[in-house]
Every structure is written in structure tokens, then in C-alpha cells.
Amino acid sequence: MVITDAGNAENVAGLVYVAAFQPKKGESLVDLAQSKPVINMKKGGLLATKDHFFYLDPEAFPELFAADLPKADAEFLARSQVFAAQKAFTTKAGTPAWEAKPSWALVATEDRSINPDLERDMAERAGSTTSEVKASHAVYASKPEDVAALIVTAAEAVSK
């Protein structure tokens, strides 16, 4: 979501989305997530604090976010997660940088945080060059070589 707007900066040549939302103008994360919910999403996995921050239940975290990581790593991520402001989920996106700049998308086919079909749909409408990896939402940790390879591919493409 962040790079969709931040990518409009002049010094950005292209965008790489890794198991991520690619909103169009006027969409929020909530809009997108509700448009194609995660199949078999564990109920009660997403919790809220009284001061309007969201986080994943540490007990559900490994299954929802990092199912392909070793248990100790997934538990560490669960305990160290950064709570997200509710506003981050409801703020509408501005003009997406992917309308004017090339983009790449990595779809995590075993993602339980964002529906992989939604990841595919967003990448297609953005015209992103897409690759798929059998991984959880934490693909950057479970399959770092695949993520790095996509970033290198994107960097090489925009440097030509």
C-alpha cells in the first residue's frame, strides 16, 4: 500500500510488491481484503486494542502469517510484530504509481493474510510482471532468495 503512493516520487523507477496490496485510487486495505477474503481465515485472528491499533493474535500468528517458517521464528515474529493503526487499513489510496511506472509482484501462493487470488488480480490490473512462490505471507523470510531475485530482475529492467 505504501509504495503505491510513495512510488510517485521522481526518484522511483519501478515498484516491487511482495505478497502485498496494490490498491487503485480510492481503495483501502479493508476494501480490498473484504473483496476477496482469505479462504479459511481463522476467526479471531485479527485483534484490536482500545486505542485503535490492529495486531494478529500471537497464537494464530504462525498459521496466518508465517506458516512455512520454523516454529521458533514464527513465534518470535508474533511477539515482535508492530501494531498497525486502524487508519492504515481504512485510508483511501491516492493515484497509484503503477499507472505510470513498471511494477513487479510476487504472489505468495500459501498466503493466509492476503488471498493469493486477490494478489493475482491486483497484479494483473496493475500490469505487473508477476511471479509466484509457494510460501506464506512471510515469504521475505521463508524464501528470501526468490524475493531477492525478483528485486534484482526489477532493478535490472529499470536500469536499462
N, CA and C atoms as a LAMMPS dump frame, in Angstrom:
ITEM: TIMESTEP
0
ITEM: NUMBER OF ATOMS
480
ITEM: BOX BOUNDS ff ff ff
-5.0000000000000000e+02 5.0000000000000000e+02
-5.0000000000000000e+02 5.0000000000000000e+02
-5.0000000000000000e+02 5.0000000000000000e+02
ITEM: ATOMS id mol type element x y z
1 1 1 N 0.837 -1.191 0
2 1 2 C 0 0 0
3 1 3 C 0.876 1.246 0
4 2 1 N 1.902 1.243 0.829
5 2 2 C 2.74 2.429 0.979
6 2 3 C 3.446 2.781 -0.328
7 3 1 N 4.03 1.777 -0.999
8 3 2 C 4.78 2.103 -2.215
9 3 3 C 3.874 2.545 -3.349
10 4 1 N 2.599 2.217 -3.265
11 4 2 C 1.669 2.631 -4.312
12 4 3 C 1.612 4.151 -4.408
13 5 1 N 1.618 4.827 -3.263
14 5 2 C 1.642 6.289 -3.241
15 5 3 C 3.071 6.824 -3.263
16 6 1 N 3.931 6.268 -2.431
17 6 2 C 5.31 6.758 -2.346
18 6 3 C 6.059 6.567 -3.657
19 7 1 N 5.66 5.586 -4.435
20 7 2 C 6.301 5.324 -5.711
21 7 3 C 6.126 6.427 -6.731
22 8 1 N 5.29 7.399 -6.435
23 8 2 C 5.11 8.535 -7.344
24 8 3 C 6.278 9.521 -7.278
25 9 1 N 7.167 9.353 -6.325
26 9 2 C 8.332 10.234 -6.218
27 9 3 C 9.174 10.13 -7.492
28 10 1 N 9.772 11.221 -7.885
29 10 2 C 10.549 11.259 -9.121
30 10 3 C 11.724 10.29 -9.132
31 11 1 N 12.303 10.021 -7.986
32 11 2 C 13.476 9.151 -7.942
33 11 3 C 13.131 7.66 -7.872
34 12 1 N 11.87 7.308 -8.043
35 12 2 C 11.445 5.911 -8.066
36 12 3 C 11.232 5.502 -9.52
37 13 1 N 11.935 4.44 -9.929
38 13 2 C 11.856 3.986 -11.321
39 13 3 C 10.856 2.851 -11.516
40 14 1 N 10.617 2.061 -10.475
41 14 2 C 9.71 0.934 -10.57
42 14 3 C 9.326 0.462 -9.187
43 15 1 N 8.351 -0.415 -9.13
44 15 2 C 7.823 -0.881 -7.852
45 15 3 C 7.856 -2.402 -7.789
46 16 1 N 8.183 -2.943 -6.63
47 16 2 C 8.154 -4.379 -6.409
48 16 3 C 7.226 -4.651 -5.23
49 17 1 N 6.168 -5.397 -5.496
50 17 2 C 5.197 -5.771 -4.471
51 17 3 C 5.466 -7.209 -4.058
52 18 1 N 5.636 -7.449 -2.773
53 18 2 C 5.921 -8.786 -2.258
54 18 3 C 4.769 -9.19 -1.335
55 19 1 N 3.922 -10.111 -1.824
56 19 2 C 2.751 -10.554 -1.055
57 19 3 C 2.038 -9.324 -0.491
58 20 1 N 1.653 -8.422 -1.39
59 20 2 C 1.198 -7.106 -0.949
60 20 3 C -0.084 -6.66 -1.649
61 21 1 N -0.693 -5.661 -1.049
62 21 2 C -1.836 -4.998 -1.667
63 21 3 C -1.337 -4.019 -2.719
64 22 1 N -2.044 -3.942 -3.844
65 22 2 C -1.764 -2.992 -4.91
66 22 3 C -3.057 -2.217 -5.196
67 23 1 N -3.383 -1.26 -4.339
68 23 2 C -4.668 -0.577 -4.49
69 23 3 C -4.697 0.371 -5.681
70 24 1 N -5.908 0.574 -6.18
71 24 2 C -6.113 1.643 -7.155
72 24 3 C -6.647 2.843 -6.382
73 25 1 N -6.712 3.977 -7.047
74 25 2 C -7.147 5.199 -6.386
75 25 3 C -8.515 5.005 -5.731
76 26 1 N -8.586 5.41 -4.46
77 26 2 C -9.841 5.35 -3.721
78 26 3 C -10.069 4.07 -2.945
79 27 1 N -9.212 3.062 -3.121
80 27 2 C -9.376 1.82 -2.387
81 27 3 C -8.589 1.86 -1.078
82 28 1 N -9.086 1.145 -0.091
83 28 2 C -8.368 0.973 1.178
84 28 3 C -8.018 -0.504 1.332
85 29 1 N -7.176 -0.806 2.309
86 29 2 C -6.843 -2.204 2.575
87 29 3 C -8.087 -2.993 2.963
88 30 1 N -8.965 -2.375 3.741
89 30 2 C -10.199 -3.045 4.143
90 30 3 C -11.051 -3.347 2.912
91 31 1 N -11.187 -2.37 2.011
92 31 2 C -11.968 -2.594 0.787
93 31 3 C -11.45 -3.815 0.041
94 32 1 N -10.139 -3.85 -0.152
95 32 2 C -9.531 -4.941 -0.908
96 32 3 C -9.666 -6.273 -0.185
97 33 1 N -9.336 -6.303 1.093
98 33 2 C -9.394 -7.557 1.855
99 33 3 C -10.807 -8.124 1.874
100 34 1 N -11.817 -7.262 1.971
101 34 2 C -13.197 -7.729 2.001
102 34 3 C -13.7 -8.147 0.623
103 35 1 N -13.05 -7.661 -0.427
104 35 2 C -13.487 -8.009 -1.781
105 35 3 C -13.201 -9.472 -2.107
106 36 1 N -12.193 -10.033 -1.493
107 36 2 C -11.814 -11.427 -1.731
108 36 3 C -11.147 -11.937 -0.455
109 37 1 N -11.955 -12.28 0.556
110 37 2 C -11.386 -12.703 1.842
111 37 3 C -10.503 -13.946 1.708
112 38 1 N -9.627 -14.108 2.674
113 38 2 C -8.768 -15.292 2.734
114 38 3 C -9.659 -16.489 3.043
115 39 1 N -9.489 -17.529 2.256
116 39 2 C -10.258 -18.754 2.476
117 39 3 C -9.778 -19.402 3.775
118 40 1 N -10.715 -19.821 4.576
119 40 2 C -10.411 -20.487 5.855
120 40 3 C -9.641 -19.595 6.825
121 41 1 N -9.862 -18.284 6.758
122 41 2 C -9.213 -17.364 7.7
123 41 3 C -9.662 -17.727 9.104
124 42 1 N -8.727 -17.889 9.981
125 42 2 C -9.032 -18.257 11.362
126 42 3 C -9.773 -17.106 12.032
127 43 1 N -10.963 -17.378 12.515
128 43 2 C -11.753 -16.337 13.174
129 43 3 C -11.057 -15.878 14.439
130 44 1 N -11.091 -14.572 14.667
131 44 2 C -10.481 -14.013 15.857
132 44 3 C -8.987 -13.814 15.736
133 45 1 N -8.443 -14.038 14.555
134 45 2 C -7.005 -13.889 14.363
135 45 3 C -6.54 -12.452 14.399
136 46 1 N -7.389 -11.549 13.889
137 46 2 C -7.059 -10.127 13.893
138 46 3 C -7.72 -9.486 15.108
139 47 1 N -6.916 -8.872 15.954
140 47 2 C -7.405 -8.264 17.192
141 47 3 C -7.166 -6.758 17.165
142 48 1 N -7.874 -6.044 18.02
143 48 2 C -7.738 -4.587 18.094
144 48 3 C -7.5 -4.164 19.542
145 49 1 N -6.712 -3.107 19.684
146 49 2 C -6.503 -2.508 21
147 49 3 C -7.569 -1.444 21.225
148 50 1 N -7.698 -1.006 22.462
149 50 2 C -8.688 0.029 22.769
150 50 3 C -8.365 1.355 22.086
151 51 1 N -7.082 1.566 21.766
152 51 2 C -6.702 2.826 21.117
153 51 3 C -6.575 2.69 19.601
154 52 1 N -7.292 1.718 19.022
155 52 2 C -7.468 1.59 17.572
156 52 3 C -6.223 1.141 16.802
157 53 1 N -5.536 0.156 17.338
158 53 2 C -4.432 -0.485 16.617
159 53 3 C -4.797 -1.946 16.42
160 54 1 N -4.372 -2.506 15.293
161 54 2 C -4.632 -3.91 14.989
162 54 3 C -3.359 -4.731 15.124
163 55 1 N -3.544 -5.993 15.486
164 55 2 C -2.43 -6.932 15.515
165 55 3 C -2.984 -8.344 15.358
166 56 1 N -2.113 -9.27 14.978
167 56 2 C -2.524 -10.659 14.868
168 56 3 C -2.342 -11.348 16.219
169 57 1 N -3.349 -12.1 16.609
170 57 2 C -3.281 -12.877 17.84
171 57 3 C -2.007 -13.718 17.794
172 58 1 N -1.132 -13.573 18.779
173 58 2 C 0.119 -14.334 18.771
174 58 3 C -0.077 -15.848 18.626
175 59 1 N -1.184 -16.372 19.126
176 59 2 C -1.459 -17.808 18.985
177 59 3 C -1.779 -18.171 17.538
178 60 1 N -2.446 -17.281 16.823
179 60 2 C -2.837 -17.539 15.434
180 60 3 C -1.779 -17.076 14.436
181 61 1 N -0.864 -16.249 14.895
182 61 2 C 0.13 -15.624 14.016
183 61 3 C 0.879 -16.617 13.123
184 62 1 N 1.442 -17.692 13.684
185 62 2 C 2.193 -18.602 12.809
186 62 3 C 1.353 -19.118 11.639
187 63 1 N 0.125 -19.508 11.896
188 63 2 C -0.746 -20.033 10.843
189 63 3 C -1.125 -18.95 9.831
190 64 1 N -1.42 -17.754 10.29
191 64 2 C -1.912 -16.696 9.413
192 64 3 C -0.813 -15.945 8.68
193 65 1 N 0.369 -15.907 9.228
194 65 2 C 1.4 -15.027 8.687
195 65 3 C 2.682 -15.748 8.284
196 66 1 N 3.043 -16.789 9.013
197 66 2 C 4.365 -17.379 8.824
198 66 3 C 4.351 -18.9 8.924
199 67 1 N 3.399 -19.535 8.274
200 67 2 C 3.214 -20.984 8.403
201 67 3 C 4.389 -21.803 7.882
202 68 1 N 5.208 -21.236 7.015
203 68 2 C 6.321 -22.001 6.454
204 68 3 C 7.663 -21.668 7.104
205 69 1 N 7.625 -20.98 8.206
206 69 2 C 8.854 -20.703 8.962
207 69 3 C 8.968 -21.693 10.116
208 70 1 N 10.186 -21.926 10.593
209 70 2 C 10.316 -22.749 11.801
210 70 3 C 9.492 -22.136 12.935
211 71 1 N 8.957 -22.992 13.781
212 71 2 C 8.07 -22.556 14.867
213 71 3 C 8.687 -21.429 15.699
214 72 1 N 9.953 -21.566 16.057
215 72 2 C 10.605 -20.547 16.898
216 72 3 C 10.657 -19.202 16.177
217 73 1 N 10.911 -19.206 14.877
218 73 2 C 10.945 -17.958 14.106
219 73 3 C 9.559 -17.324 14.024
220 74 1 N 8.546 -18.15 13.76
221 74 2 C 7.173 -17.637 13.681
222 74 3 C 6.73 -17.066 15.025
223 75 1 N 7.089 -17.733 16.1
224 75 2 C 6.73 -17.237 17.434
225 75 3 C 7.462 -15.935 17.749
226 76 1 N 8.713 -15.826 17.337
227 76 2 C 9.452 -14.576 17.527
228 76 3 C 8.773 -13.433 16.762
229 77 1 N 8.399 -13.689 15.519
230 77 2 C 7.698 -12.658 14.733
231 77 3 C 6.38 -12.271 15.4
232 78 1 N 5.689 -13.242 15.942
233 78 2 C 4.416 -12.963 16.624
234 78 3 C 4.614 -12.039 17.817
235 79 1 N 5.683 -12.269 18.566
236 79 2 C 5.956 -11.448 19.752
237 79 3 C 6.523 -10.079 19.403
238 80 1 N 7.096 -9.938 18.229
239 80 2 C 7.74 -8.667 17.87
240 80 3 C 6.975 -7.886 16.807
241 81 1 N 5.768 -8.321 16.478
242 81 2 C 5.014 -7.626 15.444
243 81 3 C 4.729 -6.182 15.831
244 82 1 N 4.705 -5.33 14.829
245 82 2 C 4.388 -3.913 15.029
246 82 3 C 2.885 -3.753 14.831
247 83 1 N 2.233 -3.172 15.8
248 83 2 C 0.791 -2.956 15.692
249 83 3 C 0.532 -1.878 14.638
250 84 1 N -0.501 -2.074 13.857
251 84 2 C -0.842 -1.137 12.78
252 84 3 C -2.048 -0.301 13.189
253 85 1 N -1.968 0.977 12.914
254 85 2 C -3.09 1.863 13.213
255 85 3 C -4.287 1.49 12.345
256 86 1 N -5.463 1.523 12.944
257 86 2 C -6.694 1.237 12.201
258 86 3 C -6.779 2.118 10.96
259 87 1 N -6.328 3.343 11.087
260 87 2 C -6.381 4.286 9.977
261 87 3 C -5.583 3.775 8.762
262 88 1 N -4.532 3.005 9.009
263 88 2 C -3.746 2.443 7.906
264 88 3 C -4.582 1.468 7.078
265 89 1 N -5.586 0.86 7.686
266 89 2 C -6.434 -0.097 6.993
267 89 3 C -7.606 0.574 6.27
268 90 1 N -7.951 1.785 6.689
269 90 2 C -9.144 2.441 6.135
270 90 3 C -8.844 3.648 5.257
271 91 1 N -7.611 4.112 5.242
272 91 2 C -7.247 5.262 4.414
273 91 3 C -7.313 4.881 2.945
274 92 1 N -7.893 5.746 2.157
275 92 2 C -8.032 5.502 0.718
276 92 3 C -6.729 5.843 0.002
277 93 1 N -6.369 5.027 -0.958
278 93 2 C -5.145 5.233 -1.738
279 93 3 C -5.31 6.411 -2.693
280 94 1 N -4.192 7.073 -2.941
281 94 2 C -4.153 8.128 -3.942
282 94 3 C -3.874 7.526 -5.311
283 95 1 N -3.43 8.346 -6.231
284 95 2 C -3.125 7.867 -7.578
285 95 3 C -1.973 6.865 -7.5
286 96 1 N -2.181 5.65 -7.984
287 96 2 C -1.143 4.634 -7.855
288 96 3 C 0.019 4.853 -8.826
289 97 1 N 1.211 4.702 -8.293
290 97 2 C 2.416 4.861 -9.114
291 97 3 C 2.469 3.824 -10.229
292 98 1 N 1.852 2.659 -10.02
293 98 2 C 1.905 1.62 -11.043
294 98 3 C 1.172 2.007 -12.323
295 99 1 N 0.398 3.081 -12.29
296 99 2 C -0.238 3.541 -13.525
297 99 3 C 0.788 4.141 -14.487
298 100 1 N 1.885 4.666 -13.94
299 100 2 C 2.883 5.339 -14.77
300 100 3 C 4.259 4.678 -14.733
301 101 1 N 4.463 3.731 -13.837
302 101 2 C 5.784 3.116 -13.681
303 101 3 C 5.649 1.602 -13.734
304 102 1 N 6.707 0.929 -14.184
305 102 2 C 6.633 -0.535 -14.223
306 102 3 C 6.575 -1.112 -12.818
307 103 1 N 5.94 -2.27 -12.723
308 103 2 C 5.843 -2.924 -11.416
309 103 3 C 5.985 -4.429 -11.563
310 104 1 N 6.395 -5.03 -10.472
311 104 2 C 6.562 -6.471 -10.357
312 104 3 C 5.814 -6.907 -9.115
313 105 1 N 5.285 -8.107 -9.151
314 105 2 C 4.546 -8.614 -7.997
315 105 3 C 4.916 -10.057 -7.739
316 106 1 N 5.164 -10.363 -6.483
317 106 2 C 5.397 -11.731 -6.062
318 106 3 C 4.145 -12.187 -5.322
319 107 1 N 3.513 -13.22 -5.829
320 107 2 C 2.331 -13.791 -5.193
321 107 3 C 2.781 -14.953 -4.317
322 108 1 N 2.44 -14.87 -3.042
323 108 2 C 2.714 -15.967 -2.108
324 108 3 C 1.501 -16.892 -2.148
325 109 1 N 1.665 -18.045 -2.786
326 109 2 C 0.513 -18.906 -3.067
327 109 3 C -0.123 -19.533 -1.828
328 110 1 N 0.594 -19.513 -0.707
329 110 2 C 0.06 -20.083 0.536
330 110 3 C -0.262 -18.985 1.549
331 111 1 N -0.423 -17.762 1.067
332 111 2 C -0.678 -16.602 1.933
333 111 3 C -2.006 -16.762 2.654
334 112 1 N -2.007 -16.56 3.963
335 112 2 C -3.225 -16.611 4.766
336 112 3 C -3.559 -15.233 5.334
337 113 1 N -2.813 -14.204 4.898
338 113 2 C -3.093 -12.833 5.314
339 113 3 C -3.769 -12.056 4.187
340 114 1 N -3.345 -12.311 2.956
341 114 2 C -3.976 -11.736 1.764
342 114 3 C -4.302 -12.913 0.849
343 115 1 N -5.508 -12.968 0.36
344 115 2 C -5.908 -14.044 -0.538
345 115 3 C -5.003 -14.03 -1.774
346 116 1 N -4.33 -15.14 -2.077
347 116 2 C -3.466 -15.172 -3.262
348 116 3 C -4.196 -14.816 -4.56
349 117 1 N -5.475 -15.16 -4.667
350 117 2 C -6.238 -14.773 -5.86
351 117 3 C -6.381 -13.249 -5.945
352 118 1 N -6.515 -12.6 -4.803
353 118 2 C -6.567 -11.139 -4.776
354 118 3 C -5.212 -10.57 -5.186
355 119 1 N -4.12 -11.159 -4.689
356 119 2 C -2.778 -10.71 -5.093
357 119 3 C -2.637 -10.806 -6.619
358 120 1 N -3.102 -11.919 -7.189
359 120 2 C -3.029 -12.105 -8.653
360 120 3 C -3.863 -11.055 -9.382
361 121 1 N -5.091 -10.848 -8.914
362 121 2 C -5.988 -9.886 -9.567
363 121 3 C -5.414 -8.47 -9.545
364 122 1 N -4.881 -8.067 -8.392
365 122 2 C -4.314 -6.725 -8.295
366 122 3 C -3.101 -6.586 -9.2
367 123 1 N -2.258 -7.601 -9.249
368 123 2 C -1.066 -7.562 -10.106
369 123 3 C -1.458 -7.475 -11.575
370 124 1 N -2.494 -8.217 -11.948
371 124 2 C -2.943 -8.193 -13.345
372 124 3 C -3.47 -6.819 -13.741
373 125 1 N -4.312 -6.232 -12.91
374 125 2 C -4.867 -4.928 -13.278
375 125 3 C -3.803 -3.835 -13.283
376 126 1 N -2.735 -4.023 -12.487
377 126 2 C -1.643 -3.056 -12.461
378 126 3 C -0.659 -3.281 -13.608
379 127 1 N -0.818 -4.388 -14.312
380 127 2 C 0.109 -4.704 -15.38
381 127 3 C 1.467 -5.134 -14.861
382 128 1 N 1.5 -5.657 -13.652
383 128 2 C 2.76 -6.078 -13.033
384 128 3 C 3.286 -7.356 -13.671
385 129 1 N 4.598 -7.437 -13.784
386 129 2 C 5.248 -8.699 -14.125
387 129 3 C 5.158 -9.549 -12.865
388 130 1 N 4.558 -10.709 -12.977
389 130 2 C 4.219 -11.48 -11.788
390 130 3 C 4.986 -12.796 -11.718
391 131 1 N 5.406 -13.125 -10.512
392 131 2 C 5.961 -14.449 -10.248
393 131 3 C 5.249 -14.999 -9.019
394 132 1 N 5.221 -16.308 -8.929
395 132 2 C 4.56 -16.962 -7.799
396 132 3 C 5.543 -17.849 -7.061
397 133 1 N 5.396 -17.859 -5.741
398 133 2 C 6.253 -18.668 -4.883
399 133 3 C 5.354 -19.371 -3.87
400 134 1 N 5.58 -20.667 -3.693
401 134 2 C 4.816 -21.407 -2.688
402 134 3 C 5.366 -21.007 -1.323
403 135 1 N 4.658 -20.081 -0.685
404 135 2 C 5.133 -19.527 0.582
405 135 3 C 3.984 -18.836 1.304
406 136 1 N 4.221 -18.57 2.581
407 136 2 C 3.273 -17.827 3.411
408 136 3 C 3.434 -16.327 3.158
409 137 1 N 2.691 -15.534 3.905
410 137 2 C 2.807 -14.078 3.792
411 137 3 C 4.218 -13.61 4.137
412 138 1 N 4.898 -14.351 4.983
413 138 2 C 6.264 -14.006 5.38
414 138 3 C 7.282 -14.539 4.375
415 139 1 N 6.946 -14.489 3.109
416 139 2 C 7.799 -15.01 2.027
417 139 3 C 9.193 -14.382 2.047
418 140 1 N 9.297 -13.147 2.46
419 140 2 C 10.597 -12.478 2.534
420 140 3 C 11.533 -13.192 3.509
421 141 1 N 10.962 -13.866 4.511
422 141 2 C 11.763 -14.597 5.489
423 141 3 C 11.908 -16.071 5.113
424 142 1 N 10.862 -16.656 4.535
425 142 2 C 10.903 -18.086 4.221
426 142 3 C 11.566 -18.389 2.883
427 143 1 N 11.483 -17.454 1.948
428 143 2 C 12.062 -17.652 0.607
429 143 3 C 12.821 -16.389 0.173
430 144 1 N 13.811 -15.968 0.961
431 144 2 C 14.497 -14.707 0.662
432 144 3 C 15.187 -14.692 -0.702
433 145 1 N 15.652 -15.846 -1.165
434 145 2 C 16.311 -15.894 -2.471
435 145 3 C 15.342 -15.54 -3.586
436 146 1 N 14.102 -16.006 -3.487
437 146 2 C 13.099 -15.708 -4.502
438 146 3 C 12.737 -14.227 -4.498
439 147 1 N 12.617 -13.652 -3.311
440 147 2 C 12.305 -12.221 -3.196
441 147 3 C 13.46 -11.403 -3.766
442 148 1 N 14.676 -11.749 -3.386
443 148 2 C 15.851 -11.022 -3.886
444 148 3 C 15.963 -11.135 -5.4
445 149 1 N 15.687 -12.304 -5.951
446 149 2 C 15.771 -12.491 -7.401
447 149 3 C 14.782 -11.587 -8.124
448 150 1 N 13.586 -11.437 -7.581
449 150 2 C 12.596 -10.553 -8.21
450 150 3 C 13.05 -9.102 -8.139
451 151 1 N 13.601 -8.705 -7.02
452 151 2 C 14.1 -7.331 -6.872
453 151 3 C 15.24 -7.07 -7.859
454 152 1 N 16.128 -8.025 -8.009
455 152 2 C 17.232 -7.88 -8.968
456 152 3 C 16.683 -7.773 -10.387
457 153 1 N 15.727 -8.605 -10.725
458 153 2 C 15.105 -8.545 -12.053
459 153 3 C 14.511 -7.164 -12.308
460 154 1 N 13.799 -6.637 -11.337
461 154 2 C 13.191 -5.304 -11.471
462 154 3 C 14.255 -4.23 -11.607
463 155 1 N 15.288 -4.305 -10.776
464 155 2 C 16.354 -3.298 -10.816
465 155 3 C 17.075 -3.324 -12.163
466 156 1 N 17.331 -4.502 -12.651
467 156 2 C 17.999 -4.605 -13.969
468 156 3 C 17.108 -4.046 -15.075
469 157 1 N 15.822 -4.31 -15.015
470 157 2 C 14.894 -3.841 -16.044
471 157 3 C 14.804 -2.309 -16.079
472 158 1 N 14.763 -1.677 -14.915
473 158 2 C 14.611 -0.222 -14.902
474 158 3 C 15.929 0.501 -15.103
475 159 1 N 17.054 -0.217 -15.019
476 159 2 C 18.349 0.441 -15.204
477 159 3 C 18.778 0.449 -16.667
478 160 1 N 18.023 -0.188 -17.526
479 160 2 C 18.353 -0.247 -18.951
480 160 3 C 17.886 0.999 -19.672
